[in-house]
Amino acid sequence: MEDTGGKVYRLGVMGGTFDPIHYGHLVAAETARIEFRLRQVLFVPTGNPPHKQEKKISPGELRFEMVRRAVADNPNFSLSRLEIERQGPSYTIDTLRILRKDHPESDLYFITGTDALREIFFWHEAAEILKLTNFVAVSRPGYEARDFLEQARKEHPEAQGRISLLEVPALAISSTDVRARVGRGQSIRYLLPEAVRRFIEEKALYRMT
């Protein structure tokens, strides 16, 4: 949908634990912004992800600060404390409802990895999620996701026209690999913004104990 007199515009929403945020996230957000003509991409660090209850993640304030430093130099990126400050599990449906209320003039485009999108139909209130947002499924070149998209469209008619595929080369980088490299004492330079690398070093994040 094109902008119409400033009344309707496309808002990208990029959620995730960002533990830590890296260039894969940033390139995906910027590529989606350009390809889908998004006026802005809002980064929403997850507060208490229900699907990662068994995994140890860094405190929300530290992850928020890493994202803040990573997006500071891009006027097309913004940052929300919505999930960091909300108590209880961070369900996507709750976040989207708030964003829909706060941005009634916008069409939402939720940017997420293809792997995460495969689980969308099992998310809390999945049917409602599909009514509130469009999905940009990000994958790296050579990673076949079209079969899944076709299956999703057939099995879930409500997803028709709501899911688009976007290939991004930098997705070969992962937060898991960054944490592992730090734990092994290896360099993470050029995998993420220098301001984030320095913050990780300053706070001694991801070091093996």
Disulfide bonds with the S-S distance in Angstrom:
none
